[in-house]
Amino acid sequence: MTGPSGFDSKTGSSTPVPGAPRSTPWPPAQPVFVGRAVTLPKVPVEAIARHASAEGCQFILTGPLIQPDARVLVILGSGDDLRATVRWRVGSRIGVAFDSTASDTILAELAAPFSKISVLPLGEISRD
C-alpha cells in the first residue's frame, strides 16, 4: 500500500509525489573519505528549511552531513544565495548563521513549502 509520502511498504520502493522536490537533482558526487571526514566536489546537498530568521536558519539535510564551523553557500530555487557558517549539528539537522541579514524575499522563500533549497559545503563534511 502506498502512503502519502509515496513509499510502498510492501515492495520497499517509493514513487514520486506530485509537487514534491526531487530527492537528487544533481548527479551523485564521488566522495573521498579520510577517517570520518570527506571532501566532496562542490555538489549541493538538498535541504528543508525550518525556523528561518534574518540571522540564520535550521536545515534538515537529505545528503552528507556538514560539520559545525564549516562554511556553506545556501542556494535558493530563485537563484538567490547566502553565505553562512554552520554553528551546530544534531543528526541530520544543522543550524547556520548567515554572513549578512536575509531579506524579506529570501525569508519568504525559506518558509515556503516545497521550496527548492540546497546547501553547498565549502569544506569538509562528515559521513556519520
Steps between C-alpha positions, in 0.01 A plus 500: 500500500640837400476770767487880457881516482503270195669214691360153431539293818450168317769546236729739687505739205378853468329693225531874443239713673356771270622843606775366729863593429722239338721315743814527284498775237875472438709200401660331803849611591792268559604573860852451628488365857782578739421362847157634595510804270451521127572765243235514230521667165289814516163324486205652686312297762121531487353648818173591669495832685355527851489792744638764262588848623689791347816385685491123438305182441471134593525255209418132477749349254417217262862419418844500660522674836688826536715560809470799736723798407487401130437773246198444273314671220119479532351494148130573451285392207465863390876520446562710811771378735638572844839419650482354848689316772372178656470562876367159612396156379267242656443193285398619153413852623736797487468857621665773297575866561477713186792732421255777410139565598248312286247716316123457537491339153758239600321433830173446313670250268659316795157473666313385186399131494677292233750780445811374320795567731853366477795536733837496329781396736813704449720266708501160670185311594435191714379160389321425832 
